[in-house]
Amino acid sequence: MRADGSVSYPPGGEKGKDDKVPDGGTATGLTDDTASAVGRQAVNLDPNPKARIAQDCADRIATALRQATEADAKWAPKLRALKADDDLTVSDRDWADTAADTRGVRAAGREYLDSLPQPPEKGGPRANAEWWKGLTPDEQAAWTAMRPNSVGNLDGLPATVRDEANRMVLAGARGSAQVEYDTWLRQHPEPPRYTDKINPRTGAPMRGVKVSNTAWETWERDRKEARASLDGMEAIQRRFDASGAERKPEAYLLGFSTEGDGRAIIANGNPDTADHQAVYVPGTSAGLGKIEGDIERAVKVWNTADDAAEGESVSTITWLGYDAPDAVDTDSPFEHYAYDGAPAFNRFLDGLETAHTGDTAPHRTVIGHSYGSTLIGAAAETGRLNADDVIFAGSPGVKVSHADEMDVPKGHVWNEEAPGDPVPDIGRFGHGGDGFIVPSDPDFGAQQMTTDTHGHSGYWDEDSRSLLNQALVVAGQEDNVRLESHNPLTSDEVMRSK
């Protein structure tokens, strides 16, 4: 093959009347249909059989070059716009620029994406999975690159696929958030943190006496709010960076959005291959800006459950896939937060089942803290809760009147209420009578696990029985769970339910 794409061929074939082997030559590629047809007729008459082979090769090369030229003309202007700084560091502004510039690339590629099989409209996890499996590897790569938001949030797709797409979204969002925060700092200079104390009698500053500056306090409150989502994104990145260290398994980002208070779904260990899955749902005031504590709780459950699982694999997931109430007094009495989030939670659980690749179905536990338990109850009430065990911690009520309504076998609804936790009492005496049934009450029928921690946030304290009991349920070691003496079910009843 020559540099211009033409293909030369040597003499060959049977000798003619002149006792000579037919000469060799050069075939030039043709891409026009009419010209190609004429060319093929010509080489078919050529006594040298290598001419036909050379012409076929040249035509294929010409076609490939034409397609490459068309692609270059289409994409090069867009790709040239995706330029970073003149260094080897990908800065936050680079990520922000990339997030903006790739919108242009996606717009240019919309025609191509529109020609591909489209994800099912309002499809469930199984339909999503079938669509994905029907794509070629190149088509899958195109969807991931140009529609990472869509791919990353499709329940039923493999965890590795969703993770790759959501990390792309996270990187762009994090860069944009950093640029926005830097701009806010420039526009809002920090005032002095302390100011002179004013003598109330003389109105003059008191020498050497400083007090906190209210202007700084206001500025600091606004500053924290300005970077709240950035704090959450940095916490997620720290979790990624810690994988393999400090007894933290590989992390997977199964969902991400900065909409509203933000959404994030982070798995410890691959749920698609795990023998035991646990999904933790946080409660009131949960949001992207406060995600780090909720990530750590799921990590602690993973560490303890992994020790108890007798060699079987575990994946624990922080599911912040709903708009949680912002405040206990003003928002948490309202049930719509739970009912609004319940369908997404049920779809996610069904997606875990669809994406699982093991020979046997995994054992799945859902854990609800505070208002997160209310959402889980609403999910059981309004749909099918695809779980084997349910754990409530510090619950104000779960929207169903009895544990038997939680879609799990008898004896597999577990509850923890710590001394000094005011939230269950809020359910009893504040929300109570309005459909908030507190699972700590004996009439509810939950297994009351021994709880040795204190207050509303201690259920995941290191080395506590509260944490261990949760982990034992997650690992399928319910026989070793320690129960309160006033537990409504006897041990014989629990054993018969298994």
Salt bridges, closest charged atoms under 4 A:
GLU70 OE2 - ARG66 NH1 3.25
ASP155 OD1 - ARG162 NH1 3.16
ASP163 OD1 - ARG167 NE 2.92
ASP196 OD1 - LYS210 NZ 2.59
GLU220 OE1 - ARG223 NE 2.87
ASP222 OD1 - ARG221 NE 3.93
ASP231 OD1 - ARG227 NE 2.60
GLU234 OE1 - ARG227 NH2 2.85
GLU246 OE1 - LYS248 NZ 3.80
GLU292 OE1 - ARG238 NH2 2.93
ASP294 OD1 - ARG297 NH1 3.75
GLU296 OE2 - LYS248 NZ 3.18
ASP306 OD2 - ARG247 NH2 3.20
ASP307 OD1 - ARG247 NH2 3.29
GLU312 OE1 - HIS276 NE2 2.70
GLU335 OE1 - LYS399 NZ 2.58
ASP340 OD2 - HIS336 ND1 3.32
ASP350 OD1 - ARG384 NH2 3.38
GLU353 OE2 - ARG126 NH2 3.71
ASP389 OD2 - HIS363 NE2 2.72
ASP389 OD1 - HIS412 ND1 2.71
ASP404 OD2 - HIS402 ND1 3.56
GLU417 OE1 - ARG428 NH2 2.93
ASP421 OD1 - HIS456 ND1 2.88
ASP425 OD1 - ARG428 NH1 2.85
ASP441 OD1 - ARG428 NE 2.93
GLU478 OE2 - HIS363 NE2 3.96
GLU478 OE2 - HIS412 ND1 3.80
ASP479 OD1 - LYS498 NZ 2.35
